[in-house]
């Protein structure tokens, strides 16, 4: 699954080395398959709303890192960004030419 998520991220416009680094760190930090799938889905949603792919990955990876570091029994789900499109400072991705 990690390789598939890396491929999806690269396909969405994240540089392959950035995608590999993010997924490697997530797996090393104990990310589950479900968490990797959620990361991929969140980045996809952000990119579709116009957030630049590297910025979307960076923000979502930071959130996943916080989840992985949270003490057991403590949920950080309330702090999860629902969409980055309304985030101040979020940059819009340039439309791709067909």
N, C-alpha and C positions, 0 to 999 in steps of 0.2 A: 504493500500500500504506500509506503513512503515514496517510492520511485514514481508511482502514478500521480501522487499529489505534486511532486516536483515538476513532472511533465505538464500538468494542468496549469501550474503557476507560470511556468515559462511560456506556455501557449497564450496565456492572458497578458503577457508583456513584461513579466518579471525577468530580469537577467538570470540565466541558468545558474551562475555562481551564487547569486543572492538566494535563489530558491533552494539550492543545495545546502547552503549554510543554515538557512532558517529551519529546514526540515531536519538536518543533522542535529542541530541544537535541541530541537523539540524532542526528537527521539531519545537523545542522550539525557534529557531532562525527565524522561518518563512518560511522554505523551502517548496516549492510546490511539488505536486506529480510529476510534470515534472522534477523538479530538483533532486528529489530522484531517479527517473528512470535514469536520466543522470549520477548521481553519480554511480549507479550500473553498467551501461554500461561502464563508464570510468575505473572503478576498474577492470571489466572483461577484457577489452582491455589490461590494464597494466599487469595483471596476465598472460594473454595469451602470452604477449611479454617477459615474464620471470621475471617481478618484483615481489618481495616477497609480498604476500597479505597484511600483516599489513602495509608495507611501501606504497603500492598503496593506501590503504584506508586513511592513514594519509595525504598523499599529496593531494588527491582529496578532502578530507574533509576541509583541509586548504583553498583550492581554493573556495569551496562552501561557507565557512564562509566569505571570502572576498567579494564574490558576494552578500551575504545577508547583509553585512555591507555597501556596496557601496551606495552613495547617489542616490536618484531617478534621472533618466535621464543620469546617468553616467554608461557606460558599461565597465565592466572589462573583457569582452570576449577576448580582445587582449592578455591578460596576461595568458589565459588558457593554460596549458600544453597539447599538442596534444598527446604525448606519453611519458611515463617515461622511456622507454627502452634506450633512449639516454642520460638520465640524469646522470651527474657525481655523483658518490656515490650510485647510485641505485643498490640494491642487487638483485641478481637473485634468484628466488625460486628454491628449489630442485625439480627435477622431482619426481612425485609420482609413487609408484609402482602400477602396475595394480592389 
